[in-house]
Amino acid sequence: MDKTELKGLFQFKLDWTNFPQNVSDKPGIFQTLEEQLGLRMEARKLPIETLVIDHLEKSSAN
């Protein structure tokens, strides 16, 4: 959920590469976002709209 309150469209370039699995000190995407763009992502619990379908029936051939 965007809580920045920034308006408009932005274009930026992020230099991040998927490193091989055996590289132990590879930077994560969240660390890279903060280092290169100054963007910090935070985990929060917020209410979201949810649609639950609890029953379906196959339609008849009318």
N, C-alpha and C positions, 0 to 999 in steps of 0.2 A: 504494500500500500504506500503510495507516494505521500509523504508528510512534509515535503520540502517547502510547499507553498510557492515554488518558483513557477512562473508562467512562461509560455513560449516553447519553441523547439530549439534544441541544442544539438550541435554536431561535434563529436570529439573522436579522437583516435586513441585506442587502448592497445598497448603492445604487450600481449600476453600469449604465451605458447603452452600448449599441453606438453608437459615434460614426460619422459618415460617413467613407468611405474617404479623403477628401481632408484630414482633420484629422491633422497630423503629430505633435502632442504629446499625443495621447489616452493616458490611463493604461491599462495592460494589466490583465487580470483578476488576475494574480499580485501586481502592485503594489497594486491595490485591496484584495485580501484582507489584505495585510500592514498597510496604512495604516488600514483601518476596523476590522478584527477582530483584528489582531495575529497572524495566521496566516501562516507562511512555508512555502512549498512548495519542496522541494529535489529535484533530479533525482538519482536513484541507480540503479545497475544491480543488480537483485536477481533471484535465480532464480524462475521462475514455472512452474506446472504447465501442460504443453502437450499437446494431443491432436492427433495427426497421422493423417489418413485417407489411405492411399496407394493404395487400390484400391476401386472400387465396381462392382457388377454389378446390372443390372436384375433384379428378382425374376421368377420364372416364374409363369404364371397357373395355380396349382394350386387 
